């Protein structure tokens, strides 16, 4: 799909799409990263054969956050606003990808790197992985989705403590507080993330997409408004081939074979 010369590549292996962050030593977010990530997301989203996605990295860390070498430029309002807006748009495209996304976190996920993982639906971490909202360590407030994504994972007060202190969580503590979903030995990381993606990819994709959109859209809604949102989303799913297949398989006592296609 997308490869050479990019900080992020996309490829499909069977029904699984892979979004891979590249670096010779340590992956950090650069000026080219937002465009590269958005193109990678678009590639796996538009590929009809891809039913689920894995996000991972090739360096010894998952992602160490933003490259702060242009710090003086970042202090300028025009460049700083462009930088933040571009990276925010890229993260949003990942979070809203209408297919299940699994993060395979092999090492440190710091600052924006932590939030890239949080933007995924499932996080599988290798035992050496660490997670830190490290922005405060260099005098910054949090960004790249921290304020929205982290409290939803770990609760308001715990999220505040992590953002105030910038301290690192090891994989065990991250699992204990719900920041990640599974911790495995390093050599099992890819297999474990792939197994998660394959399981989700075998499910009813239109229903998954509706749940994903509904959970995002229901934030701060009243019960009545949330029910109205559910109604709108469910009407489309009721008309899907996956719902017809799911009910038929249930009545016939067999495993369903979902296609992800809407109604004809």
Buried (B, 14 or more C-beta within 10 A) or exposed (E): BBEEEBBBBBBBEEBBBBBBBBBEEBBBBBBEBBBBBBBBBBBBBEBEEBBBBBBBBEBBBBBBBBBEEBEEEBEEEEBEEBBBEBBBEBBBBBBBBBBBBBBBBBBBBBBBBBBBBBBBBBBBBBEBBBBBBBBBBEEBEBBBBBBEBBBBBBEEEBBBEBBEEBBBBBBEBBBEBEBBBBBBEEEBBBEBBBBBBBEBBBBBBBBBBBBBBBEEBBEEEEEEEBEEBBEEBBEBBEEBBBBEBBEEBEEEEEEBEBBBEEEE
